[in-house]
Amino acid sequence: MSLGQRAVRGTVIVLASSYTNMAVGFLTTILLTRLLSPDDFGLMALATFFFSLLDLRNKMGLDFAFVHRQPTTDELVATHLGLQCALSLGTVVLVLAASPLLVMAGYSPRLPWIMAALAGIGLIEAAGTTPRLVLEKELAFARSTVVITGSLIAANALAVFLAWRGAGLVSLLVQSGANILFSTLGLWYMSRLRLRRAFRRQLAGWMLRFGLAVAVGSVAAVVLLQYDYFLVGTFVGATALGYYERAYKIAVWPTGLVTHVVSRTAFPTYAKVQDDRGRLSQAFNMTLWLITMVALPIAMAMFVTAPDFVRVLFGERWLPSAQLLRLLVAVAMLRPLLDDTGALFNAVGQPRRISTVLVVQAVTLVLLGTPMTWRWGVMGTAVAVGIAFLAGIILDYWYVRQVVDLSLTQAFGVPALGLAAGLFVWWGGRQFLGTAGWPPLARLIVEGGMSLAAFYMVAGMLQRELIRERLRLVWSLLWGRTAKGL
């Protein structure tokens, strides 16, 4: 089986698993949001920010170093696992040392306990990362996805049960911990790894040096993706952060349709063809096309239906999240584009470019987000996040064109016209059909459906041949015929 066939079949497997996971997560989010309070979600989000800031393991880029280095040897496996566990233990020490300082700074006394629990969960996760990477590096997604999906279903069911029984914030911690524990055990079983005493200091040094460039970007990523939680939780309050966190959670659903697939399949695929610009360009353009044709229109539909979406799924209590959702879903549309380029730069051994982009975004968010939150509250935070993401996209795609062959007009021109058509149809429905006066559920279905239909009609008219070509390529790879270029 060719690389293209394995990559596309792997993508389909991950796609099916990811959509199953998203369906389970969608239902779980609805149930937990109805059962828990904004304060519960706000405290969890704030604790996650501080834990992520102190987390050493996820900042060192060891996973990228592991996948980048070919081939996979006993020494590589043992060294990666040893470094993962050592860094996780270091994180536990940092969390325990920092916790009293947070209480002294005026944060909730519950915060240290939540952070300690997250550090313990991180130790378990460290043990399961190596077998997962071994499977996914060889594009053996079928074995890893069954474990990940099964673990998620079991953990979410347990969390909902505990929330229903009144466990409150504890149910959120159990959700995370059970998921990590079940998946770690399952991944070790599926990978059939046999550890040997093969830790190599020289190899460890190389992995740390490789990851050092990623580390700067990882710190910036924490700031970029979670500094808004810090701003809202610190300057506005835990309740407001709960509304903000739920809005952001909903906003990333559309992009999650492709982000998870990109993060798990694009990087190993790009790594396999990193020395062939033609094949690398084809793989990157295919992934980018998937993002623009799936994530963007669904995010647009959520943008136009945001108030009804919140009202129907979560109830009137959560309506303060609706306007935030409109802003954040526009921001979330940019996220999979950044994830895809991140996979590309790591695969070709240029992690410093990711770090540069993330630092620019993080600095932008800190400089703008702090005064804007102080002046305009949660809405100011959301706008600042959008500006930071936009700055990153501009710089990111300037770098991308130095690595692969890419036409920005072809990649983004038609999707932009499709988005404009969808928004125009939504506005027209409000003006001429009177949908503003309809019942919320009917308005949600009709306005969302009309905007989606408009997007795909425009895309179909302007990119008919390209769509046919891409679909034929995917079909040929799925059914075992080697496609030209892959």
N, C-alpha and C positions, 0 to 999 in steps of 0.2 A: 504494500500500500504506500503510495507516494506521500510526501509531506503535506501537500495540499489536501489530499483525501483525509488524512488523519486530522489535520487542523480543522477542516470544515465539519467532519463528523464529531470531533471533539466539541466544536462550537455548538452544534445542534444538541448534544448531550447536556452541555452546560446550560444552553438556552432552556431546554425543558426543565432541568432541575431548578434553574434560577426563577423561572416563571411559577413553578410550584412553590418555591420558597417565598416568592413575592405574594402569591395568593394566601399562603399561610400567614405571612407577616401582615398582610392587609387586614385579614380577619382579626388577628391578634391585636393589632393596633386599635381597631375599632372597639373591641371588647375591653381592653385595658384602659383606653381613654374614657370610656363610659363608667368604668369601675373605680378608677383612681382620680386623685385631685391634681390640679395644676401644680400645687406645692411639691407633690411627689416627683413629678417629671422635672420640675425646676431644680430640686436638690440633686437629683441623679445627673442632670446635665452639667451642673456646676462641679460636682465631684469628678465627673468624667474629664472635664477640662483640666483640673489640677493634676489628676492622675496621668493624663496624656502628656502634660508638660514635664512630669518627672520620669516617665517611662523611658528607660534606656534602650530596651530591646528593639522596639519598633522604630527607633531613630537611626540605628546604625546601618541600615541597608544590607543586612546579612542575607536576606532572602534573594535580593537582586544579585548579589555576588555568587550565591549558590547556583542560581539558574544560569547566570552568564558563563560560569566556568564549565568547560567541557573536557572530558566526560565526567559522569558521576562515579566517584570512587569511594571505597570504604573510608579513606582518610577525609574526604570532603564531607561525607555524612557525619562522621564522628566529631569532626572539628566544628561543623555548623551547630550540631546539637549541643555541644559543650559550651560554645559561646552564647547560644540562646539562653540556656539555663543560668549561666553566670550573670548575664546582664539582667535577667529577671530577678535574681536574688539581690542584685544591686538596687533595683527599683524598689523592692520591699523596704530596704534600709532607708532610702530617700523618703519614701512615703511616711514611714514611722517618724523620721526626724522632722519632717515639715508639718505634720498634722497639728502639733501644739501651736505653731506659729499662726496657722489659719484661724484657730479659735481665738487667739489673742488679738487677731486683726478684726474680730467681730463677726466672723462667719458662724453658721449654725454649728453647735457641738455635735450634731449628727454627721457632719461632713467627714471627720477623720475615720469614723467607722465604715462609712461607705467606701472611702478611698482604700482602706485596709482590705476590704473584701475584694475590690477590683484588683489590687496587687496580688492577692492569692489566686484569683482567677487567671491572672497573667502568667503565673508560674505554671499552671496546668497547660495553658495555651502554648507556652514555650516548648513543652515536651511534644506537642502534636504538630508543630510547624514543619519539622524536617520530613516526616513521612508524607505529609501532604505535598511538599515540594518535589519529593522523589517521584510521586505519581504524576503530578502535573507537568514536570519537566519532560517526561516521556510521552506527554499528551494522553495519558491513561485516565481521562476524565470520568469515564464510566464508574470506575472503582471509588474515586474520591467523592463524586457527587452523591452517590447513594448514601454514603455516610453522613455527609453534610446535611442533606435534606432530611434524613431520618432523625438526626440529632436536633435539628431545628424544630421539627414537628413535635417531638417529645418535650423539649424544653418550653416551647410556647404553650402547650397544653397544660403543663405543670404551673406555669406562671399565671395563666388565666384562672386556674382552680384556686391558687393561693390568693389572688386578688379578690375573687368572689367570696372567699372565706374571711376577707378583711385583713390580709397581711400587709396591705399598703406597699410602701417602698421596697420591702423585703422581696415582694414578688418580682420586681424588676431585676434585683440582684440574682435571684434564683434563675430567672430566665437566661441571663448571661452565663452564669456559672454552669448550669446544667448543660447548656448547648456546647460549651467548650469541653467539658468533661466527657460527654458522650462522643463527640467528634474525635477527640484525642485518642480514646480507646479504639474507636472504629478504624481510624486511619492507620494506627500501628498494625492492626489485624490485616487490613487490606494491603498494606505495603510489603508485608512479610520481611521487614528489615531485621537483620541480625547484627547487633552492635558488636564491634571488635575494638580492641584498644588501639585505635589508630589516630588519636588526636595529634595533630602536627602544629607545632608553634609557628613554623614558617608559613604554613597555609593560613593559620589564624591571623597572622600579621597581614598577609595579603588581603584577606577578607575584610579586616578592619580598615585597611587603607582604602580599599575599594568603596567601603561603606561610608568613609569619612566625608566624601563629597556629598553623599546622599544625606548624611546626618544634618548638615546645615539646612538642606531643604526640608528634612523631616521636622525640625524645630519650627521652621517657617510654616510648614503645612499645619501643624497643631495650632499655631496662631491664626492662620488663615481660616481654618475650618471650625475652630472652637473659640477663638477670642471673642466672637460675638456673644457666646454664652457667658463668658466672664463679664463683659460689659453690661449685659442686661441683668445678670444675677447680682452684680455688685452695685450698680447705680440705680436700677429700677426695682429689683426684688425677685424672690423665688417664684411668686405667683405669675408675674409677667413673663419670667423665663419659661415657666411651664407652657403658657400660651405660645410663646415664640418657638419653643422646642417642638411642640406638636405641629405647628405650621410648617416648620422646616422638614419634619419627618414626612409629612404629606407631600411636600414640594418635591422631594427626591424620589418619590415613587415612579413617575414617568421615566426619569433618567436611569433609575435602577433597572429598568427593563433591559438596558444595554450595558450599564456601567459594570455590573458584576461579571457579565460575559467578557467584556473588554479586559478587565483586570485579571481574569483567570486564563484567558486563551490568547489574547493579543501578545502579551510579553513573551511567553515561550515560543510562539510562532515567529515573531520578529527576531528572536534570538537565533533561531535555526537558519534564517536567511539573511543575517546581518551583513554578510560579505558580498551579497548580490543586490545591487541597488535596484535593478529592474524588478526582481521578485519581491523585494522589500517594499517598493513603491506600490506594487499591485496589492499586496496584503494590507498596507496602510490605507489605501484608497477604498478598498472593500469595507474595512472596518468603519471608516469615516462615513461612508454612504449608509451603512446600517444605522449609525447614530442619528444622522440627519433625517432619515426616513422613518424612524420609529420613535425616538425619544422626543424630538422637537414638536411634532404635531400633537402628541399626547399631552405634553406640557402646556401647549397652547390651549387645548381643550380644558385643561384644569384651570388655567388662568381665567378663562371667560366664565367658568362655572363655580369659582371659588366659594362665594357665600352660600350657594345652595349645596355644594359639596360638603361643607362643614356642617350646615344645618341638618342635612339628611342623615349623615353618617354618625355624627358625634352629639348632636342635640344643641339646643339653644344656649346651653351653658358655655359652649366653646366658641361662640360667635366672635369674640375678640380676636380669634386666630384668623378670621377670614381675610381681612385686608392685608395682614402679614403674609398670608399664603400667596396672594397675587404678586407681591413683590418678590418673595423668595422662590416661587416657581420660575420666574423669569431668570433669576440667578442660577437656579439649579439646571437650567437648560445648557449652561456652559460647562457644567462639571464633567460630563463624559468626554467632552472634547479635550479637556486637560488630562483626564485619566489616560486617554489613548496616546497622547503625545508623551506622557510620562513613561508609559510602557515602551514606546519607541526609543526614547533617549537612553533608558536603562539597558535595553536590548543591544544597542550598538556601542555600549560602553562610554556614554557621555552623560553621566548623572549630574555633572556640574551645571549643565544647562537647565535641568529641572530645578536645582537649588537656586539658580539665578532668578528664574521666573517666580518661584515661591517666595523668595526674599522680597522681590519687588511687590508682590501681592500683599505679603504680610506687613511690610512697611506702610504701604498705602492704607491698609485697613487700620493699623494702629494710629496713623496720623489723622485720618479722617473719621474713623469710627468713634474714637474717644470723645472728641468735641461734639460730634453729631448726636451721639447717645445722650450726652450731657444736656444738649439743647432741645432735641426733639424726641428723646426717649427711644422706645423700641423701633419706631418707624425710621428714625435716623440711623439706627444700627443696620437695618435691612438695606437701606439705600447705600450705605458705605460698603457693605459686603458686595453689592452689585458692581460698584465702581472698581473695587479691588479685583474681582474676577475678570472684568472686561480688560483691565490693564494687563493681566496675565495672558489672556487670549491673544492680544495683539503681539506681545513679545514672543509668545510661544510659537505662533505660526510663522513668524519671521525666521526662527531657528529651524522649524520643520523643513522649510524649503531648501535648506542647506544639506539635508539628509536624504530626502526622497523627492521624487518628481510629483508636484502637486499643482493643480490649477484651482486657485481660490474661487474664481468665478464659477467654474463648473461645480465645485464642492458646495458652495454656499449661496450662489445666486438663485437657483431654483427653490431651495428650501425657504429662502427669505421671501420670495414671491408667494410661495404657498402659505407662509405665516400671515402675510399681509392679506391674502384672500380670505383666510379663515377668520381673521379679526373683522374684516369688512362684512362678511356674511353674518357674523354675530351681531354687529351693530345694526345691520339691516333687519335682522329678526326682531330686535328690540323696537325699531322704529316702525316697521310696517306690519309685523305679525302681532305686536303687542305682547311679546313673551314676558315682558317685565311684570305683567299682572297674572301670570300663570301660577299654578301650584309649584312649589319648589322642586319636587321630583320630576314632574313633566318638563319644567324649564331646564333642569339639569340634563336630561336625556336629549331633548331637542336641540338646545343650543350647543352642547358638546358634540352631538352627532353632525350638525350642520357645519361647524367649523372644521371638523376632521374631513368631512366629505369635500369641502372646498379645497383644503390643502392637497389631498391626493388627486383631485381632478386636475389641478394646476400642474402637479408633478408628473402625472401621467401624460398630459398634453405636451409638456416641454422636454421630458426625458424618456420618451417612450422606448427608443432604441437602446439607451443606456440601461434602463430597467430590465429590458428583455435580455440584454447581454449579461448583466450581473446575475439574474435569476438562472439563466442557462449554465453559467459557470458554477454556481452553487449546486445545481441539480446534477451536473456531470460529476462533480467531486463526491457528492453524496452517494451516487450509484456506482462508484468504482472506476469511472473513466478519468484518465489523467488529463487535466486541463492545461492548455498551453500557458507556460509561465510559472506554474506552481508544481 
